[in-house]
Amino acid sequence: MSKKKFDEEKQKKALEWIDQKWPQTKRDCEICGAKKWSISTDFTTPVVFDGGLLIGGTSYPTVSLICENCGNTKYFNAVKMGLLEGNSESVNE
């Protein structure tokens, strides 16, 4: 299985997508009110729970944005953002 790299080009594309979808005026962290966010350097994925942990099952690749002050984390679907190929609802790898 090849690792899908979240390289600088894809990070730039992710930030452009976020700029188009998430207005600057609405970017306060809803937990602490801070305005500074950092972007993950890897794709992440929440585990799909179906009564137990299934390795190699359905996954939802995401880009994480993390509040620099409190650590609140937002997840954006990497397929929907155009960073990975696949179905934006779920991706089997």
PyMOL Python script that loads the backbone (N, CA, C, O; Angstrom):
from pymol import cmd

cmd.read_pdbstr("""\
ATOM      1  N   MET A   1       0.859  -1.184   0.000  1.00  0.00           N
ATOM      2  CA  MET A   1       0.000   0.000   0.000  1.00  0.00           C
ATOM      3  C   MET A   1       0.898   1.238   0.000  1.00  0.00           C
ATOM      4  O   MET A   1       1.774   1.367   0.855  1.00  0.00           O
ATOM      5  N   SER A   2       0.689   2.128  -0.934  1.00  0.00           N
ATOM      6  CA  SER A   2       1.489   3.342  -1.007  1.00  0.00           C
ATOM      7  C   SER A   2       0.915   4.414  -0.086  1.00  0.00           C
ATOM      8  O   SER A   2      -0.299   4.540   0.071  1.00  0.00           O
ATOM      9  N   LYS A   3       1.812   5.175   0.513  1.00  0.00           N
ATOM     10  CA  LYS A   3       1.375   6.253   1.395  1.00  0.00           C
ATOM     11  C   LYS A   3       0.970   7.450   0.537  1.00  0.00           C
ATOM     12  O   LYS A   3       1.713   7.874  -0.348  1.00  0.00           O
ATOM     13  N   LYS A   4      -0.197   7.976   0.805  1.00  0.00           N
ATOM     14  CA  LYS A   4      -0.684   9.163   0.100  1.00  0.00           C
ATOM     15  C   LYS A   4      -0.053  10.367   0.782  1.00  0.00           C
ATOM     16  O   LYS A   4      -0.362  10.661   1.936  1.00  0.00           O
ATOM     17  N   LYS A   5       0.810  11.050   0.088  1.00  0.00           N
ATOM     18  CA  LYS A   5       1.533  12.179   0.675  1.00  0.00           C
ATOM     19  C   LYS A   5       0.687  13.446   0.686  1.00  0.00           C
ATOM     20  O   LYS A   5       0.049  13.801  -0.305  1.00  0.00           O
ATOM     21  N   PHE A   6       0.699  14.108   1.819  1.00  0.00           N
ATOM     22  CA  PHE A   6       0.075  15.422   1.952  1.00  0.00           C
ATOM     23  C   PHE A   6       1.205  16.437   1.844  1.00  0.00           C
ATOM     24  O   PHE A   6       1.604  17.064   2.825  1.00  0.00           O
ATOM     25  N   ASP A   7       1.711  16.580   0.612  1.00  0.00           N
ATOM     26  CA  ASP A   7       2.874  17.413   0.354  1.00  0.00           C
ATOM     27  C   ASP A   7       2.501  18.900   0.325  1.00  0.00           C
ATOM     28  O   ASP A   7       1.336  19.262   0.488  1.00  0.00           O
ATOM     29  N   GLU A   8       3.504  19.749   0.116  1.00  0.00           N
ATOM     30  CA  GLU A   8       3.289  21.202   0.127  1.00  0.00           C
ATOM     31  C   GLU A   8       2.261  21.645  -0.909  1.00  0.00           C
ATOM     32  O   GLU A   8       1.466  22.548  -0.650  1.00  0.00           O
ATOM     33  N   GLU A   9       2.275  21.012  -2.079  1.00  0.00           N
ATOM     34  CA  GLU A   9       1.316  21.370  -3.132  1.00  0.00           C
ATOM     35  C   GLU A   9      -0.119  21.083  -2.667  1.00  0.00           C
ATOM     36  O   GLU A   9      -1.014  21.907  -2.858  1.00  0.00           O
ATOM     37  N   LYS A  10      -0.328  19.921  -2.064  1.00  0.00           N
ATOM     38  CA  LYS A  10      -1.668  19.581  -1.576  1.00  0.00           C
ATOM     39  C   LYS A  10      -2.061  20.443  -0.374  1.00  0.00           C
ATOM     40  O   LYS A  10      -3.233  20.784  -0.213  1.00  0.00           O
ATOM     41  N   GLN A  11      -1.090  20.793   0.467  1.00  0.00           N
ATOM     42  CA  GLN A  11      -1.393  21.691   1.587  1.00  0.00           C
ATOM     43  C   GLN A  11      -1.843  23.057   1.070  1.00  0.00           C
ATOM     44  O   GLN A  11      -2.783  23.648   1.602  1.00  0.00           O
ATOM     45  N   LYS A  12      -1.169  23.555   0.031  1.00  0.00           N
ATOM     46  CA  LYS A  12      -1.549  24.832  -0.568  1.00  0.00           C
ATOM     47  C   LYS A  12      -2.961  24.745  -1.153  1.00  0.00           C
ATOM     48  O   LYS A  12      -3.771  25.653  -0.970  1.00  0.00           O
ATOM     49  N   LYS A  13      -3.248  23.647  -1.859  1.00  0.00           N
ATOM     50  CA  LYS A  13      -4.577  23.452  -2.435  1.00  0.00           C
ATOM     51  C   LYS A  13      -5.638  23.370  -1.329  1.00  0.00           C
ATOM     52  O   LYS A  13      -6.736  23.904  -1.481  1.00  0.00           O
ATOM     53  N   ALA A  14      -5.313  22.712  -0.233  1.00  0.00           N
ATOM     54  CA  ALA A  14      -6.244  22.611   0.898  1.00  0.00           C
ATOM     55  C   ALA A  14      -6.525  23.989   1.483  1.00  0.00           C
ATOM     56  O   ALA A  14      -7.677  24.310   1.775  1.00  0.00           O
ATOM     57  N   LEU A  15      -5.497  24.801   1.656  1.00  0.00           N
ATOM     58  CA  LEU A  15      -5.681  26.145   2.204  1.00  0.00           C
ATOM     59  C   LEU A  15      -6.507  27.017   1.262  1.00  0.00           C
ATOM     60  O   LEU A  15      -7.332  27.809   1.718  1.00  0.00           O
ATOM     61  N   GLU A  16      -6.294  26.879  -0.038  1.00  0.00           N
ATOM     62  CA  GLU A  16      -7.106  27.620  -1.012  1.00  0.00           C
ATOM     63  C   GLU A  16      -8.568  27.192  -0.921  1.00  0.00           C
ATOM     64  O   GLU A  16      -9.466  28.033  -0.972  1.00  0.00           O
ATOM     65  N   TRP A  17      -8.810  25.882  -0.786  1.00  0.00           N
ATOM     66  CA  TRP A  17     -10.178  25.375  -0.669  1.00  0.00           C
ATOM     67  C   TRP A  17     -10.842  25.927   0.596  1.00  0.00           C
ATOM     68  O   TRP A  17     -11.996  26.353   0.563  1.00  0.00           O
ATOM     69  N   ILE A  18     -10.107  25.916   1.702  1.00  0.00           N
ATOM     70  CA  ILE A  18     -10.635  26.443   2.968  1.00  0.00           C
ATOM     71  C   ILE A  18     -10.940  27.932   2.834  1.00  0.00           C
ATOM     72  O   ILE A  18     -11.968  28.399   3.325  1.00  0.00           O
ATOM     73  N   ASP A  19     -10.061  28.680   2.177  1.00  0.00           N
ATOM     74  CA  ASP A  19     -10.302  30.117   1.967  1.00  0.00           C
ATOM     75  C   ASP A  19     -11.585  30.367   1.175  1.00  0.00           C
ATOM     76  O   ASP A  19     -12.287  31.347   1.425  1.00  0.00           O
ATOM     77  N   GLN A  20     -11.893  29.487   0.223  1.00  0.00           N
ATOM     78  CA  GLN A  20     -13.110  29.639  -0.580  1.00  0.00           C
ATOM     79  C   GLN A  20     -14.365  29.273   0.203  1.00  0.00           C
ATOM     80  O   GLN A  20     -15.420  29.871  -0.004  1.00  0.00           O
ATOM     81  N   LYS A  21     -14.260  28.299   1.098  1.00  0.00           N
ATOM     82  CA  LYS A  21     -15.442  27.763   1.778  1.00  0.00           C
ATOM     83  C   LYS A  21     -15.692  28.354   3.170  1.00  0.00           C
ATOM     84  O   LYS A  21     -16.832  28.390   3.633  1.00  0.00           O
ATOM     85  N   TRP A  22     -14.639  28.813   3.831  1.00  0.00           N
ATOM     86  CA  TRP A  22     -14.755  29.251   5.227  1.00  0.00           C
ATOM     87  C   TRP A  22     -14.347  30.717   5.328  1.00  0.00           C
ATOM     88  O   TRP A  22     -13.156  31.027   5.316  1.00  0.00           O
ATOM     89  N   PRO A  23     -15.315  31.620   5.426  1.00  0.00           N
ATOM     90  CA  PRO A  23     -15.004  33.058   5.460  1.00  0.00           C
ATOM     91  C   PRO A  23     -14.075  33.430   6.617  1.00  0.00           C
ATOM     92  O   PRO A  23     -14.213  32.912   7.725  1.00  0.00           O
ATOM     93  N   GLN A  24     -13.139  34.321   6.350  1.00  0.00           N
ATOM     94  CA  GLN A  24     -12.189  34.788   7.368  1.00  0.00           C
ATOM     95  C   GLN A  24     -12.912  35.313   8.604  1.00  0.00           C
ATOM     96  O   GLN A  24     -12.444  35.126   9.727  1.00  0.00           O
ATOM     97  N   THR A  25     -14.045  35.967   8.399  1.00  0.00           N
ATOM     98  CA  THR A  25     -14.764  36.582   9.519  1.00  0.00           C
ATOM     99  C   THR A  25     -15.415  35.544  10.440  1.00  0.00           C
ATOM    100  O   THR A  25     -15.874  35.894  11.527  1.00  0.00           O
ATOM    101  N   LYS A  26     -15.462  34.288  10.028  1.00  0.00           N
ATOM    102  CA  LYS A  26     -16.094  33.227  10.822  1.00  0.00           C
ATOM    103  C   LYS A  26     -15.076  32.251  11.400  1.00  0.00           C
ATOM    104  O   LYS A  26     -15.462  31.183  11.877  1.00  0.00           O
ATOM    105  N   ARG A  27     -13.794  32.585  11.373  1.00  0.00           N
ATOM    106  CA  ARG A  27     -12.759  31.623  11.744  1.00  0.00           C
ATOM    107  C   ARG A  27     -12.348  31.638  13.208  1.00  0.00           C
ATOM    108  O   ARG A  27     -11.322  31.054  13.558  1.00  0.00           O
ATOM    109  N   ASP A  28     -13.107  32.281  14.060  1.00  0.00           N
ATOM    110  CA  ASP A  28     -12.809  32.213  15.487  1.00  0.00           C
ATOM    111  C   ASP A  28     -13.071  30.792  15.969  1.00  0.00           C
ATOM    112  O   ASP A  28     -14.052  30.169  15.563  1.00  0.00           O
ATOM    113  N   CYS A  29     -12.207  30.280  16.826  1.00  0.00           N
ATOM    114  CA  CYS A  29     -12.434  28.967  17.429  1.00  0.00           C
ATOM    115  C   CYS A  29     -13.669  29.054  18.319  1.00  0.00           C
ATOM    116  O   CYS A  29     -13.776  29.948  19.159  1.00  0.00           O
ATOM    117  N   GLU A  30     -14.588  28.132  18.133  1.00  0.00           N
ATOM    118  CA  GLU A  30     -15.815  28.169  18.928  1.00  0.00           C
ATOM    119  C   GLU A  30     -15.595  27.738  20.380  1.00  0.00           C
ATOM    120  O   GLU A  30     -16.497  27.881  21.206  1.00  0.00           O
ATOM    121  N   ILE A  31     -14.428  27.222  20.696  1.00  0.00           N
ATOM    122  CA  ILE A  31     -14.118  26.830  22.070  1.00  0.00           C
ATOM    123  C   ILE A  31     -13.468  27.975  22.840  1.00  0.00           C
ATOM    124  O   ILE A  31     -13.927  28.334  23.924  1.00  0.00           O
ATOM    125  N   CYS A  32     -12.386  28.556  22.276  1.00  0.00           N
ATOM    126  CA  CYS A  32     -11.627  29.557  23.030  1.00  0.00           C
ATOM    127  C   CYS A  32     -11.641  30.953  22.415  1.00  0.00           C
ATOM    128  O   CYS A  32     -11.218  31.910  23.063  1.00  0.00           O
ATOM    129  N   GLY A  33     -12.123  31.089  21.169  1.00  0.00           N
ATOM    130  CA  GLY A  33     -12.193  32.386  20.520  1.00  0.00           C
ATOM    131  C   GLY A  33     -10.938  32.800  19.762  1.00  0.00           C
ATOM    132  O   GLY A  33     -10.926  33.854  19.125  1.00  0.00           O
ATOM    133  N   ALA A  34      -9.875  31.988  19.817  1.00  0.00           N
ATOM    134  CA  ALA A  34      -8.638  32.314  19.098  1.00  0.00           C
ATOM    135  C   ALA A  34      -8.885  32.277  17.590  1.00  0.00           C
ATOM    136  O   ALA A  34      -9.846  31.668  17.121  1.00  0.00           O
ATOM    137  N   LYS A  35      -8.005  32.935  16.843  1.00  0.00           N
ATOM    138  CA  LYS A  35      -8.162  33.023  15.385  1.00  0.00           C
ATOM    139  C   LYS A  35      -7.038  32.326  14.621  1.00  0.00           C
ATOM    140  O   LYS A  35      -7.038  32.345  13.390  1.00  0.00           O
ATOM    141  N   LYS A  36      -6.086  31.714  15.315  1.00  0.00           N
ATOM    142  CA  LYS A  36      -4.937  31.113  14.638  1.00  0.00           C
ATOM    143  C   LYS A  36      -5.083  29.592  14.574  1.00  0.00           C
ATOM    144  O   LYS A  36      -5.230  28.920  15.595  1.00  0.00           O
ATOM    145  N   TRP A  37      -5.037  29.071  13.345  1.00  0.00           N
ATOM    146  CA  TRP A  37      -5.185  27.646  13.090  1.00  0.00           C
ATOM    147  C   TRP A  37      -3.947  27.127  12.368  1.00  0.00           C
ATOM    148  O   TRP A  37      -3.326  27.865  11.603  1.00  0.00           O
ATOM    149  N   SER A  38      -3.581  25.866  12.601  1.00  0.00           N
ATOM    150  CA  SER A  38      -2.511  25.230  11.832  1.00  0.00           C
ATOM    151  C   SER A  38      -3.110  24.039  11.085  1.00  0.00           C
ATOM    152  O   SER A  38      -4.093  23.443  11.526  1.00  0.00           O
ATOM    153  N   ILE A  39      -2.508  23.708   9.960  1.00  0.00           N
ATOM    154  CA  ILE A  39      -2.985  22.600   9.140  1.00  0.00           C
ATOM    155  C   ILE A  39      -2.115  21.375   9.410  1.00  0.00           C
ATOM    156  O   ILE A  39      -0.908  21.496   9.615  1.00  0.00           O
ATOM    157  N   SER A  40      -2.731  20.208   9.408  1.00  0.00           N
ATOM    158  CA  SER A  40      -1.983  18.975   9.637  1.00  0.00           C
ATOM    159  C   SER A  40      -0.970  18.756   8.522  1.00  0.00           C
ATOM    160  O   SER A  40      -1.112  19.300   7.427  1.00  0.00           O
ATOM    161  N   THR A  41       0.041  17.967   8.803  1.00  0.00           N
ATOM    162  CA  THR A  41       1.038  17.640   7.783  1.00  0.00           C
ATOM    163  C   THR A  41       0.838  16.227   7.239  1.00  0.00           C
ATOM    164  O   THR A  41       1.613  15.760   6.404  1.00  0.00           O
ATOM    165  N   ASP A  42      -0.198  15.557   7.713  1.00  0.00           N
ATOM    166  CA  ASP A  42      -0.567  14.223   7.240  1.00  0.00           C
ATOM    167  C   ASP A  42      -2.076  14.167   7.037  1.00  0.00           C
ATOM    168  O   ASP A  42      -2.825  14.911   7.670  1.00  0.00           O
ATOM    169  N   PHE A  43      -2.513  13.284   6.153  1.00  0.00           N
ATOM    170  CA  PHE A  43      -3.935  12.990   6.090  1.00  0.00           C
ATOM    171  C   PHE A  43      -4.276  12.178   7.328  1.00  0.00           C
ATOM    172  O   PHE A  43      -3.472  11.366   7.786  1.00  0.00           O
ATOM    173  N   THR A  44      -5.451  12.393   7.861  1.00  0.00           N
ATOM    174  CA  THR A  44      -5.929  11.627   9.006  1.00  0.00           C
ATOM    175  C   THR A  44      -7.242  10.969   8.619  1.00  0.00           C
ATOM    176  O   THR A  44      -7.822  11.289   7.581  1.00  0.00           O
ATOM    177  N   THR A  45      -7.704  10.057   9.446  1.00  0.00           N
ATOM    178  CA  THR A  45      -8.984   9.428   9.171  1.00  0.00           C
ATOM    179  C   THR A  45      -9.641   8.986  10.468  1.00  0.00           C
ATOM    180  O   THR A  45      -9.002   8.343  11.302  1.00  0.00           O
ATOM    181  N   PRO A  46     -10.909   9.324  10.644  1.00  0.00           N
ATOM    182  CA  PRO A  46     -11.615   8.783  11.797  1.00  0.00           C
ATOM    183  C   PRO A  46     -11.895   7.295  11.567  1.00  0.00           C
ATOM    184  O   PRO A  46     -12.088   6.867  10.429  1.00  0.00           O
ATOM    185  N   VAL A  47     -11.916   6.529  12.620  1.00  0.00           N
ATOM    186  CA  VAL A  47     -12.211   5.107  12.527  1.00  0.00           C
ATOM    187  C   VAL A  47     -13.726   4.928  12.431  1.00  0.00           C
ATOM    188  O   VAL A  47     -14.479   5.539  13.189  1.00  0.00           O
ATOM    189  N   VAL A  48     -14.162   4.094  11.504  1.00  0.00           N
ATOM    190  CA  VAL A  48     -15.581   3.788  11.365  1.00  0.00           C
ATOM    191  C   VAL A  48     -15.914   2.691  12.370  1.00  0.00           C
ATOM    192  O   VAL A  48     -15.313   1.617  12.344  1.00  0.00           O
ATOM    193  N   PHE A  49     -16.866   2.961  13.249  1.00  0.00           N
ATOM    194  CA  PHE A  49     -17.234   2.002  14.285  1.00  0.00           C
ATOM    195  C   PHE A  49     -18.433   1.184  13.835  1.00  0.00           C
ATOM    196  O   PHE A  49     -19.493   1.725  13.520  1.00  0.00           O
ATOM    197  N   ASP A  50     -18.245  -0.122  13.812  1.00  0.00           N
ATOM    198  CA  ASP A  50     -19.333  -1.029  13.435  1.00  0.00           C
ATOM    199  C   ASP A  50     -19.386  -2.166  14.453  1.00  0.00           C
ATOM    200  O   ASP A  50     -19.473  -3.338  14.088  1.00  0.00           O
ATOM    201  N   GLY A  51     -19.333  -1.804  15.727  1.00  0.00           N
ATOM    202  CA  GLY A  51     -19.350  -2.794  16.788  1.00  0.00           C
ATOM    203  C   GLY A  51     -17.967  -3.271  17.175  1.00  0.00           C
ATOM    204  O   GLY A  51     -17.820  -3.996  18.160  1.00  0.00           O
ATOM    205  N   GLY A  52     -16.966  -2.887  16.434  1.00  0.00           N
ATOM    206  CA  GLY A  52     -15.584  -3.272  16.717  1.00  0.00           C
ATOM    207  C   GLY A  52     -14.666  -2.603  15.722  1.00  0.00           C
ATOM    208  O   GLY A  52     -15.135  -2.001  14.756  1.00  0.00           O
ATOM    209  N   LEU A  53     -13.388  -2.693  15.936  1.00  0.00           N
ATOM    210  CA  LEU A  53     -12.398  -2.081  15.059  1.00  0.00           C
ATOM    211  C   LEU A  53     -12.152  -2.982  13.856  1.00  0.00           C
ATOM    212  O   LEU A  53     -11.829  -4.159  14.015  1.00  0.00           O
ATOM    213  N   LEU A  54     -12.302  -2.436  12.663  1.00  0.00           N
ATOM    214  CA  LEU A  54     -12.089  -3.182  11.428  1.00  0.00           C
ATOM    215  C   LEU A  54     -10.912  -2.567  10.689  1.00  0.00           C
ATOM    216  O   LEU A  54     -11.024  -1.459  10.164  1.00  0.00           O
ATOM    217  N   ILE A  55      -9.810  -3.254  10.640  1.00  0.00           N
ATOM    218  CA  ILE A  55      -8.625  -2.771   9.935  1.00  0.00           C
ATOM    219  C   ILE A  55      -8.823  -3.000   8.438  1.00  0.00           C
ATOM    220  O   ILE A  55      -9.187  -4.095   8.012  1.00  0.00           O
ATOM    221  N   GLY A  56      -8.579  -1.952   7.644  1.00  0.00           N
ATOM    222  CA  GLY A  56      -8.704  -2.065   6.199  1.00  0.00           C
ATOM    223  C   GLY A  56     -10.121  -1.850   5.688  1.00  0.00           C
ATOM    224  O   GLY A  56     -10.399  -2.107   4.516  1.00  0.00           O
ATOM    225  N   GLY A  57     -11.003  -1.392   6.530  1.00  0.00           N
ATOM    226  CA  GLY A  57     -12.381  -1.156   6.123  1.00  0.00           C
ATOM    227  C   GLY A  57     -12.573   0.241   5.572  1.00  0.00           C
ATOM    228  O   GLY A  57     -11.619   0.879   5.128  1.00  0.00           O
ATOM    229  N   THR A  58     -13.793   0.711   5.599  1.00  0.00           N
ATOM    230  CA  THR A  58     -14.140   2.036   5.107  1.00  0.00           C
ATOM    231  C   THR A  58     -13.394   3.101   5.899  1.00  0.00           C
ATOM    232  O   THR A  58     -13.273   3.016   7.121  1.00  0.00           O
ATOM    233  N   SER A  59     -12.900   4.098   5.187  1.00  0.00           N
ATOM    234  CA  SER A  59     -12.235   5.216   5.863  1.00  0.00           C
ATOM    235  C   SER A  59     -12.661   6.522   5.217  1.00  0.00           C
ATOM    236  O   SER A  59     -13.119   6.548   4.074  1.00  0.00           O
ATOM    237  N   TYR A  60     -12.504   7.589   5.955  1.00  0.00           N
ATOM    238  CA  TYR A  60     -12.860   8.924   5.500  1.00  0.00           C
ATOM    239  C   TYR A  60     -11.621   9.801   5.638  1.00  0.00           C
ATOM    240  O   TYR A  60     -11.416  10.403   6.692  1.00  0.00           O
ATOM    241  N   PRO A  61     -10.783   9.890   4.595  1.00  0.00           N
ATOM    242  CA  PRO A  61      -9.549  10.667   4.709  1.00  0.00           C
ATOM    243  C   PRO A  61      -9.857  12.146   4.910  1.00  0.00           C
ATOM    244  O   PRO A  61     -10.703  12.718   4.223  1.00  0.00           O
ATOM    245  N   THR A  62      -9.168  12.744   5.848  1.00  0.00           N
ATOM    246  CA  THR A  62      -9.439  14.137   6.186  1.00  0.00           C
ATOM    247  C   THR A  62      -8.165  14.956   6.305  1.00  0.00           C
ATOM    248  O   THR A  62      -7.060  14.437   6.463  1.00  0.00           O
ATOM    249  N   VAL A  63      -8.377  16.256   6.220  1.00  0.00           N
ATOM    250  CA  VAL A  63      -7.352  17.251   6.516  1.00  0.00           C
ATOM    251  C   VAL A  63      -7.762  17.866   7.851  1.00  0.00           C
ATOM    252  O   VAL A  63      -8.915  18.258   8.032  1.00  0.00           O
ATOM    253  N   SER A  64      -6.828  17.947   8.774  1.00  0.00           N
ATOM    254  CA  SER A  64      -7.123  18.485  10.098  1.00  0.00           C
ATOM    255  C   SER A  64      -6.640  19.920  10.224  1.00  0.00           C
ATOM    256  O   SER A  64      -5.525  20.252   9.820  1.00  0.00           O
ATOM    257  N   LEU A  65      -7.494  20.769  10.790  1.00  0.00           N
ATOM    258  CA  LEU A  65      -7.103  22.116  11.195  1.00  0.00           C
ATOM    259  C   LEU A  65      -7.161  22.147  12.710  1.00  0.00           C
ATOM    260  O   LEU A  65      -8.149  21.725  13.311  1.00  0.00           O
ATOM    261  N   ILE A  66      -6.098  22.650  13.327  1.00  0.00           N
ATOM    262  CA  ILE A  66      -5.976  22.607  14.778  1.00  0.00           C
ATOM    263  C   ILE A  66      -5.818  24.015  15.325  1.00  0.00           C
ATOM    264  O   ILE A  66      -4.958  24.770  14.873  1.00  0.00           O
ATOM    265  N   CYS A  67      -6.656  24.369  16.304  1.00  0.00           N
ATOM    266  CA  CYS A  67      -6.551  25.679  16.952  1.00  0.00           C
ATOM    267  C   CYS A  67      -5.218  25.737  17.692  1.00  0.00           C
ATOM    268  O   CYS A  67      -4.900  24.849  18.484  1.00  0.00           O
ATOM    269  N   GLU A  68      -4.450  26.774  17.434  1.00  0.00           N
ATOM    270  CA  GLU A  68      -3.135  26.929  18.049  1.00  0.00           C
ATOM    271  C   GLU A  68      -3.216  27.187  19.556  1.00  0.00           C
ATOM    272  O   GLU A  68      -2.242  26.957  20.273  1.00  0.00           O
ATOM    273  N   ASN A  69      -4.359  27.657  20.037  1.00  0.00           N
ATOM    274  CA  ASN A  69      -4.494  27.980  21.453  1.00  0.00           C
ATOM    275  C   ASN A  69      -4.987  26.798  22.285  1.00  0.00           C
ATOM    276  O   ASN A  69      -4.358  26.439  23.281  1.00  0.00           O
ATOM    277  N   CYS A  70      -6.113  26.186  21.885  1.00  0.00           N
ATOM    278  CA  CYS A  70      -6.720  25.161  22.740  1.00  0.00           C
ATOM    279  C   CYS A  70      -6.671  23.745  22.163  1.00  0.00           C
ATOM    280  O   CYS A  70      -6.969  22.782  22.868  1.00  0.00           O
ATOM    281  N   GLY A  71      -6.295  23.611  20.881  1.00  0.00           N
ATOM    282  CA  GLY A  71      -6.213  22.285  20.277  1.00  0.00           C
ATOM    283  C   GLY A  71      -7.507  21.783  19.660  1.00  0.00           C
ATOM    284  O   GLY A  71      -7.550  20.666  19.145  1.00  0.00           O
ATOM    285  N   ASN A  72      -8.563  22.590  19.703  1.00  0.00           N
ATOM    286  CA  ASN A  72      -9.802  22.196  19.026  1.00  0.00           C
ATOM    287  C   ASN A  72      -9.448  21.823  17.589  1.00  0.00           C
ATOM    288  O   ASN A  72      -8.683  22.532  16.935  1.00  0.00           O
ATOM    289  N   THR A  73      -9.995  20.721  17.097  1.00  0.00           N
ATOM    290  CA  THR A  73      -9.625  20.227  15.779  1.00  0.00           C
ATOM    291  C   THR A  73     -10.850  20.100  14.885  1.00  0.00           C
ATOM    292  O   THR A  73     -11.883  19.569  15.293  1.00  0.00           O
ATOM    293  N   LYS A  74     -10.716  20.596  13.660  1.00  0.00           N
ATOM    294  CA  LYS A  74     -11.754  20.483  12.638  1.00  0.00           C
ATOM    295  C   LYS A  74     -11.230  19.540  11.560  1.00  0.00           C
ATOM    296  O   LYS A  74     -10.042  19.550  11.237  1.00  0.00           O
ATOM    297  N   TYR A  75     -12.125  18.729  11.011  1.00  0.00           N
ATOM    298  CA  TYR A  75     -11.761  17.778   9.971  1.00  0.00           C
ATOM    299  C   TYR A  75     -12.512  18.102   8.690  1.00  0.00           C
ATOM    300  O   TYR A  75     -13.724  18.313   8.705  1.00  0.00           O
ATOM    301  N   PHE A  76     -11.777  18.139   7.575  1.00  0.00           N
ATOM    302  CA  PHE A  76     -12.364  18.383   6.264  1.00  0.00           C
ATOM    303  C   PHE A  76     -12.091  17.171   5.379  1.00  0.00           C
ATOM    304  O   PHE A  76     -10.971  16.660   5.360  1.00  0.00           O
ATOM    305  N   ASN A  77     -13.095  16.709   4.650  1.00  0.00           N
ATOM    306  CA  ASN A  77     -12.992  15.543   3.798  1.00  0.00           C
ATOM    307  C   ASN A  77     -12.014  15.813   2.648  1.00  0.00           C
ATOM    308  O   ASN A  77     -12.256  16.686   1.814  1.00  0.00           O
ATOM    309  N   ALA A  78     -10.917  15.065   2.611  1.00  0.00           N
ATOM    310  CA  ALA A  78      -9.851  15.284   1.623  1.00  0.00           C
ATOM    311  C   ALA A  78     -10.295  14.981   0.198  1.00  0.00           C
ATOM    312  O   ALA A  78      -9.780  15.583  -0.744  1.00  0.00           O
ATOM    313  N   VAL A  79     -11.237  14.061   0.019  1.00  0.00           N
ATOM    314  CA  VAL A  79     -11.743  13.753  -1.320  1.00  0.00           C
ATOM    315  C   VAL A  79     -12.609  14.911  -1.800  1.00  0.00           C
ATOM    316  O   VAL A  79     -12.470  15.367  -2.935  1.00  0.00           O
ATOM    317  N   LYS A  80     -13.497  15.383  -0.941  1.00  0.00           N
ATOM    318  CA  LYS A  80     -14.371  16.516  -1.282  1.00  0.00           C
ATOM    319  C   LYS A  80     -13.532  17.751  -1.624  1.00  0.00           C
ATOM    320  O   LYS A  80     -13.930  18.563  -2.459  1.00  0.00           O
ATOM    321  N   MET A  81     -12.377  17.887  -0.978  1.00  0.00           N
ATOM    322  CA  MET A  81     -11.484  19.019  -1.230  1.00  0.00           C
ATOM    323  C   MET A  81     -10.710  18.864  -2.536  1.00  0.00           C
ATOM    324  O   MET A  81     -10.049  19.805  -2.974  1.00  0.00           O
ATOM    325  N   GLY A  82     -10.783  17.684  -3.166  1.00  0.00           N
ATOM    326  CA  GLY A  82     -10.057  17.435  -4.412  1.00  0.00           C
ATOM    327  C   GLY A  82      -8.609  17.046  -4.206  1.00  0.00           C
ATOM    328  O   GLY A  82      -7.810  17.140  -5.138  1.00  0.00           O
ATOM    329  N   LEU A  83      -8.248  16.611  -3.004  1.00  0.00           N
ATOM    330  CA  LEU A  83      -6.859  16.254  -2.712  1.00  0.00           C
ATOM    331  C   LEU A  83      -6.565  14.781  -2.948  1.00  0.00           C
ATOM    332  O   LEU A  83      -5.419  14.406  -3.197  1.00  0.00           O
ATOM    333  N   LEU A  84      -7.597  13.946  -2.871  1.00  0.00           N
ATOM    334  CA  LEU A  84      -7.473  12.508  -3.108  1.00  0.00           C
ATOM    335  C   LEU A  84      -8.615  12.073  -4.010  1.00  0.00           C
ATOM    336  O   LEU A  84      -9.676  12.697  -4.021  1.00  0.00           O
ATOM    337  N   GLU A  85      -8.398  11.007  -4.763  1.00  0.00           N
ATOM    338  CA  GLU A  85      -9.448  10.474  -5.614  1.00  0.00           C
ATOM    339  C   GLU A  85     -10.308   9.505  -4.820  1.00  0.00           C
ATOM    340  O   GLU A  85      -9.833   8.839  -3.900  1.00  0.00           O
ATOM    341  N   GLY A  86     -11.580   9.438  -5.189  1.00  0.00           N
ATOM    342  CA  GLY A  86     -12.476   8.503  -4.530  1.00  0.00           C
ATOM    343  C   GLY A  86     -13.831   9.109  -4.313  1.00  0.00           C
ATOM    344  O   GLY A  86     -14.112  10.214  -4.776  1.00  0.00           O
ATOM    345  N   ASN A  87     -14.664   8.393  -3.614  1.00  0.00           N
ATOM    346  CA  ASN A  87     -16.000   8.844  -3.253  1.00  0.00           C
ATOM    347  C   ASN A  87     -15.891   9.700  -2.005  1.00  0.00           C
ATOM    348  O   ASN A  87     -15.303   9.261  -1.016  1.00  0.00           O
ATOM    349  N   SER A  88     -16.437  10.905  -2.019  1.00  0.00           N
ATOM    350  CA  SER A  88     -16.298  11.814  -0.877  1.00  0.00           C
ATOM    351  C   SER A  88     -17.080  11.347   0.349  1.00  0.00           C
ATOM    352  O   SER A  88     -16.907  11.885   1.442  1.00  0.00           O
ATOM    353  N   GLU A  89     -17.937  10.349   0.166  1.00  0.00           N
ATOM    354  CA  GLU A  89     -18.676   9.809   1.313  1.00  0.00           C
ATOM    355  C   GLU A  89     -17.834   8.785   2.062  1.00  0.00           C
ATOM    356  O   GLU A  89     -17.842   8.756   3.293  1.00  0.00           O
ATOM    357  N   SER A  90     -17.106   7.944   1.326  1.00  0.00           N
ATOM    358  CA  SER A  90     -16.228   6.966   1.949  1.00  0.00           C
ATOM    359  C   SER A  90     -15.202   6.506   0.926  1.00  0.00           C
ATOM    360  O   SER A  90     -15.454   6.506  -0.279  1.00  0.00           O
ATOM    361  N   VAL A  91     -14.064   6.122   1.423  1.00  0.00           N
ATOM    362  CA  VAL A  91     -12.989   5.648   0.558  1.00  0.00           C
ATOM    363  C   VAL A  91     -12.463   4.345   1.135  1.00  0.00           C
ATOM    364  O   VAL A  91     -12.106   4.293   2.312  1.00  0.00           O
ATOM    365  N   ASN A  92     -12.408   3.313   0.343  1.00  0.00           N
ATOM    366  CA  ASN A  92     -11.818   2.034   0.774  1.00  0.00           C
ATOM    367  C   ASN A  92     -10.432   1.960   0.181  1.00  0.00           C
ATOM    368  O   ASN A  92     -10.259   2.095  -1.031  1.00  0.00           O
ATOM    369  N   GLU A  93      -9.447   1.747   1.025  1.00  0.00           N
ATOM    370  CA  GLU A  93      -8.064   1.680   0.563  1.00  0.00           C
ATOM    371  C   GLU A  93      -7.484   0.328   0.907  1.00  0.00           C
ATOM    372  O   GLU A  93      -6.321   0.060   0.604  1.00  0.00           O
TER     373      GLU A  93
END
""", "prot")
cmd.dss("prot")
cmd.show_as("cartoon", "prot")
cmd.util.cbc("prot")
cmd.orient("prot")
